[in-house]
Amino acid sequence: MPDTTYPDKLHQEASRTFKSKRIVPSSIHGVLAPPAFLSDWQDILTRFLYSPDVNRALDEISSAMDLDKVSESSGWYWAK
């Protein structure tokens, strides 16, 4: 799509930049998380919605991250 498709300079510049940069996955949107963790995450959120115990949810998240080896599976992404 030509950069001139966008009516304003901000989006035109963003379009040019987007074409010249390397695209990397977004860690914040879960693309780095292993499928097992994403499944556990959904379960944790569902339990939290019905019983909003913050400390329990934090403990479950920590356990799921260890159990599902989240840091090992996403280690390639983070700068050393």
Secondary structure, DSSP 8 states (H G I E B T S, - for coil): --GGGSSSHHHHHHHHHHHHS-----GGGTTTS-HHHHHHHHHHHHHHHHS--HHHHHHHHHHHHHHTTHHHHTTTTS--
